[in-house]
Amino acid sequence: MAALYHQTYCSQSAGTKSSAAACKLQSTSDAGLKVTGVLGIWWQATSLVIAVVPVWLTQLGARLPASTTSHVLLGGLVASRFGLWLFDLSVSQMLQEWVPAEDIGRLTTAVI
């Protein structure tokens, strides 16, 4: 039942960063931070593959309308951002919860 609620809630509010945050909160309570981060990365990768398929088909000789190719490409890129936001929110929360305060500077600072 919780998975059905999660799926319905996330699909109704997809598209903005605030909805990604709300979806992450619901998903985190059901599955945990690690699973939520993995789901975010898979969402992003799947969306990007779907976005590129029409371009590949056009390169292989398929005759697709240019508007269809561009709409699918842009739609896939927009959808992939949702997965990126889910992943980013999960990683940020993991850093805040699991890394001690005295070590956070060493972990998040780039040393050149």
C-alpha angles and dihedrals in degrees: 000000000000091000090052091050091047092051093047094045094048095046092051094052103035120134111056135069092244090055089049088055092049091046090049091053092052092044092047092055090052103040114009135251097284094052091046090053092049091049089051093053092046090049090052095047093046092049092050093049090050089049093054099044096084090049090052091047091052090050090051091055104267113144107230124161112259091233092056092050093049094044093051091045094051093041091053092049092050092047091049090060089065090059091046091053091049091051093045093050091049094050092046092052092047090053091049095047104035107034117077115240093244092056100044094089093054092049100047101037121091113224115206 
